[in-house]
Amino acid sequence: MRSFVSTDDIRSWGGILQGQHFVSQPNWRDQLPRSIAEARDAGQSLLAIGLGRSYGDSGLNPGGAIVDMTALDRIISFDPATGLLRAEAGLSFADILDLFVRRGFFLPVTPGTRFVTLGGAIANDVHGKNHHRAGTIGRWVRRIGLLRSDGTEIELRDDDQTGLFAATIGGLGLTGLITWAEIELMRIPSALMDVETLPFANVDEFFAVAAESEDSADYTVAWVDCLAKGNALGRGLFTRGRHAPGGTKLARVGKPKLTVPFSMPSFVLNNLSIGLFNSLYFYRGRRAAGKATTPYLPYFYPLDSIGHWNRIYGRRGMYQYQSVVPPVVARDATTEMLKAISKAGEGSFLAVLKTFGEKTSPGLLSFPQAGTTLALDFPNRGQLTLDLLSRLDDIVREAGGRLYPAKDGRISAAMFRAGYPAWEAFAQHVDPVFSSAFWRRISE
Ligand SMILES: Cc1cc2nc3c(=O)[nH]c(=O)nc-3n(C[C@H](O)[C@H](O)[C@H](O)COP(=O)(O)OP(=O)(O)OC[C@H]3O[C@@H](n4cnc5c(N)ncnc54)[C@H](O)[C@@H]3O)c2cc1C
């Protein structure tokens, strides 16, 4: 494996999982077949990585080979009449925004960080605050270049009948290397966002505001104080936004202003500090509630302004937990989850609640489905945290919901299979050389 180097530097974004990998970082697409052949001929399993923003083990392949796609970041073509952008899979959403916002185009769907690659976003079929309007990114992908381990490169189209397109969207990198992709950008009138923040007092109020906002707002999301108890259980701040008309002020992408230079000691984050933060955040947010016009960057990507923010969780790292539960049981299941968290005293800063709409995701393993999604991160406190997460698993499974693989590093095979009944159909499209720690855990 001449183009690979051995390293133990690759760590999940949650910081809990790490492993020894053989890594190759090609600069040109025509080098990819050689990397694949070297890994295959050496009997190594292979996985692509982008910017490593997946929290758990779906982006790790310990003991095996990794192709780092981030140097493959060229634009291949762009048609301003249709908004169709064809680019190499390592191009980041940050670069797309930097180039295209000033030309009046925006990503049709974006996650809460812009430091993701096109290939990584497709492999997790990412969603954003506009799921109820736009669905997942996969709905906006028109073509994919996929390189398989036998050396064949296939152009997959969105009307593909073989099932390989549907398996590759949200396919966790297991169907082969996405070398390039074509997505449809959307037109925007300005680089500004009209945003309204509304405090809500409890879970019932959240569902009322969410239902009322679906028709009028392009983007909706809520932050929840998950340590609040009793009548205040589920209190939080709801934001709804849309691209502001007319304005031409351009927000330039800069480097993060603040950086967390090293992993914080674990005493910095304890129940007291998380509880204090949540209360302060809620009361400050409530005071400042109302309408505002803001640049798009802080609206879509508040965490991106703090470089390496994941280091505040210290060396032990954190667990992300993102579930979705169907609409009919959403209120009860969400209430039960918040009660379990509040009772356990295991707080989360970043508790995000959102309703997903009816737009069907094109991927066999796409996470979003109609219902309510709750995303949380918990500092890793060992067994205490794992016990709480198992309790949450029970609630989600009973509700007929599922968890997001991009945020997971621990669910059982049974839990995954219950949530993703198409997994067996998907497995038929997995390339025999491609694998990940996540896939081995849930398929073997
Ligand atoms: C702060 C933060 C906020 C987030 N918010 C959201 C959100 O709102 N919605 C959401 O959906 N997700 C969200 N995420 C998760 C993130 O969007 C996904 O994990 C995304 O896929 C990461 O992209 P990446 O380029 O870092 O990919 P990686 O994490 O490096 O890889 C992700 C997967 O893609 C595969 N892959 C990467 N490149 C290729 C390729 N070229 N060919 C084939 N497979 C490939 C990898 O094998 C892996 O399975 C968030 C993450 C963070 C850190």
The ligand as an SDF file (V2000), in Angstrom:
LIG
                    3D

 53 58  0  0  0  0  0  0  0  0999 V2000
  -21.8010   20.9690   14.5510 C   0  0  0  0  0  0  0  0  0  0  0  0
  -22.4260   19.8980   13.7090 C   0  0  0  0  0  0  0  0  0  0  0  0
  -23.7270   20.0730   13.2880 C   0  0  0  0  0  0  0  0  0  0  0  0
  -24.3350   19.0970   12.4940 C   0  0  0  0  0  0  0  0  0  0  0  0
  -25.6170   19.3020   12.1020 N   0  0  0  0  0  0  0  0  0  0  0  0
  -26.2160   18.3930   11.3140 C   0  0  0  0  0  0  0  0  0  0  0  0
  -27.5310   18.6240   10.8170 C   0  0  0  0  0  0  0  0  0  0  0  0
  -28.1620   19.6330   11.1240 O   0  0  0  0  0  0  0  0  0  0  0  0
  -28.0680   17.6960    9.9770 N   0  0  0  0  0  0  0  0  0  0  0  0
  -27.3750   16.5880    9.5930 C   0  0  0  0  0  0  0  0  0  0  0  0
  -27.9130   15.8020    8.8060 O   0  0  0  0  0  0  0  0  0  0  0  0
  -26.1290   16.3350   10.0520 N   0  0  0  0  0  0  0  0  0  0  0  0
  -25.5430   17.2150   10.8910 C   0  0  0  0  0  0  0  0  0  0  0  0
  -24.2490   16.9900   11.3240 N   0  0  0  0  0  0  0  0  0  0  0  0
  -23.5440   15.7850   10.8710 C   0  0  0  0  0  0  0  0  0  0  0  0
  -22.7770   16.0480    9.5590 C   0  0  0  0  0  0  0  0  0  0  0  0
  -23.5300   16.8570    8.6980 O   0  0  0  0  0  0  0  0  0  0  0  0
  -22.5450   14.7260    8.8450 C   0  0  0  0  0  0  0  0  0  0  0  0
  -21.8710   13.8400    9.6900 O   0  0  0  0  0  0  0  0  0  0  0  0
  -21.7790   14.9000    7.5220 C   0  0  0  0  0  0  0  0  0  0  0  0
  -21.9710   13.7580    6.7550 O   0  0  0  0  0  0  0  0  0  0  0  0
  -20.2880   15.1290    7.7560 C   0  0  0  0  0  0  0  0  0  0  0  0
  -19.6480   15.3160    6.5050 O   0  0  0  0  0  0  0  0  0  0  0  0
  -18.0740   15.0640    6.3830 P   0  0  0  0  0  0  0  0  0  0  0  0
  -17.5980   15.5810    5.0790 O   0  0  0  0  0  0  0  0  0  0  0  0
  -17.3900   15.5600    7.6050 O   0  0  0  0  0  0  0  0  0  0  0  0
  -18.0540   13.4770    6.3310 O   0  0  0  0  0  0  0  0  0  0  0  0
  -17.3140   12.3980    7.2750 P   0  0  0  0  0  0  0  0  0  0  0  0
  -17.8200   12.5910    8.6660 O   0  0  0  0  0  0  0  0  0  0  0  0
  -15.8500   12.4830    7.0370 O   0  0  0  0  0  0  0  0  0  0  0  0
  -17.9080   11.0890    6.6630 O   0  0  0  0  0  0  0  0  0  0  0  0
  -19.2840   10.8320    6.7860 C   0  0  0  0  0  0  0  0  0  0  0  0
  -19.6700    9.5980    5.9790 C   0  0  0  0  0  0  0  0  0  0  0  0
  -19.5230    9.9060    4.6050 O   0  0  0  0  0  0  0  0  0  0  0  0
  -18.7030    8.9460    3.9720 C   0  0  0  0  0  0  0  0  0  0  0  0
  -17.9850    9.6610    2.9260 N   0  0  0  0  0  0  0  0  0  0  0  0
  -17.2960   10.8190    3.0170 C   0  0  0  0  0  0  0  0  0  0  0  0
  -16.8340   11.1770    1.8070 N   0  0  0  0  0  0  0  0  0  0  0  0
  -17.2090   10.2130    0.9300 C   0  0  0  0  0  0  0  0  0  0  0  0
  -17.0150    9.9900   -0.4550 C   0  0  0  0  0  0  0  0  0  0  0  0
  -16.3540   10.8640   -1.2190 N   0  0  0  0  0  0  0  0  0  0  0  0
  -17.5230    8.8630   -1.0070 N   0  0  0  0  0  0  0  0  0  0  0  0
  -18.2180    7.9820   -0.2600 C   0  0  0  0  0  0  0  0  0  0  0  0
  -18.4500    8.1530    1.0580 N   0  0  0  0  0  0  0  0  0  0  0  0
  -17.9540    9.2480    1.6410 C   0  0  0  0  0  0  0  0  0  0  0  0
  -17.8100    8.4060    5.0780 C   0  0  0  0  0  0  0  0  0  0  0  0
  -17.3590    7.0960    4.7680 O   0  0  0  0  0  0  0  0  0  0  0  0
  -18.7800    8.3950    6.2620 C   0  0  0  0  0  0  0  0  0  0  0  0
  -19.5720    7.2450    6.2450 O   0  0  0  0  0  0  0  0  0  0  0  0
  -23.6130   17.9310   12.1180 C   0  0  0  0  0  0  0  0  0  0  0  0
  -22.2930   17.7660   12.5370 C   0  0  0  0  0  0  0  0  0  0  0  0
  -21.6990   18.7350   13.3310 C   0  0  0  0  0  0  0  0  0  0  0  0
  -20.2720   18.5360   13.7810 C   0  0  0  0  0  0  0  0  0  0  0  0
  1  2  1  0
  2  3  1  0
  2 52  2  0
  3  4  2  0
  4  5  1  0
  4 50  1  0
  5  6  2  0
  6  7  1  0
  6 13  1  0
  7  8  2  0
  7  9  1  0
  9 10  1  0
 10 11  2  0
 10 12  1  0
 12 13  2  0
 13 14  1  0
 14 15  1  0
 14 50  1  0
 15 16  1  0
 16 17  1  0
 16 18  1  0
 18 19  1  0
 18 20  1  0
 20 21  1  0
 20 22  1  0
 22 23  1  0
 23 24  1  0
 24 25  2  0
 24 26  1  0
 24 27  1  0
 27 28  1  0
 28 29  2  0
 28 30  1  0
 28 31  1  0
 31 32  1  0
 32 33  1  0
 33 34  1  0
 33 48  1  0
 34 35  1  0
 35 36  1  0
 35 46  1  0
 36 37  1  0
 36 45  1  0
 37 38  2  0
 38 39  1  0
 39 40  1  0
 39 45  2  0
 40 41  1  0
 40 42  2  0
 42 43  1  0
 43 44  2  0
 44 45  1  0
 46 47  1  0
 46 48  1  0
 48 49  1  0
 50 51  2  0
 51 52  1  0
 52 53  1  0
M  END
$$$$
